[in-house]
């Protein structure tokens, strides 16, 4: 479990030596794909709750690296069922407000755990 109370599912699967949750380089913060896993390791059934958890993790990692949501310039969302897109839009709108980063939404056949329905990654520009 990370210091911020968000489960570091990468480290818990023994992958912590493979990649980091966030990397700062050249004025950018690159945020690895985050999924909707709760602190206790459980995965909610619903896409909306998974998206909320993943976005909270993105936000926490972003802020730990010195960034804020209005500095996100690119977001990629991976969903196992793209027909559920409309259900996550209100959460996304609430998080970003008037800020509109470049965005890509991709439907995938599966994520790292078959119970997972959504994964989010992002890039923020914080300046040199």
CORJO-V961255 format. One record per backbone hydrogen bond with DSSP energy under -1.0 kcal/mol. NH is the residue of the N-H (numbers start at 1). CO is the residue of the C=O. E is the energy in kcal/mol with one decimal. If there is no record, write none. Layout:
# CORJO-V961255
NH	CO	E
NH	CO	E
This chain:
# CORJO-V961255
2	6	-1.7
5	2	-1.9
9	7	-1.4
12	8	-2.2
13	9	-1.0
14	11	-1.9
15	10	-2.6
18	15	-2.4
19	15	-1.2
23	30	-2.0
25	28	-2.4
28	25	-2.0
29	124	-2.8
30	23	-3.2
31	122	-3.2
32	21	-2.4
34	120	-3.3
37	35	-1.3
38	42	-3.1
41	38	-2.1
50	46	-2.0
51	47	-2.8
52	48	-2.4
53	49	-2.2
54	50	-2.6
55	51	-2.7
56	52	-2.1
57	53	-2.1
58	54	-2.4
59	55	-2.7
60	56	-2.4
61	57	-2.6
62	58	-2.7
63	59	-2.6
64	60	-2.3
65	61	-1.5
66	63	-1.4
67	62	-2.8
71	68	-2.4
72	69	-1.6
73	123	-2.7
74	123	-1.7
75	102	-2.2
76	121	-2.8
77	104	-2.7
78	119	-3.0
79	106	-2.6
80	117	-2.0
84	81	-2.1
85	82	-1.8
87	84	-1.2
88	85	-1.3
89	85	-1.2
92	88	-2.1
93	89	-2.8
94	90	-2.2
95	91	-2.2
96	92	-2.6
97	93	-2.5
99	96	-2.0
102	73	-2.0
104	75	-2.1
106	77	-2.8
108	79	-2.6
116	113	-2.1
119	78	-2.0
120	34	-2.5
121	76	-2.5
122	31	-1.3
123	74	-2.4
124	29	-2.7
125	71	-2.8
126	27	-3.1
127	27	-1.3
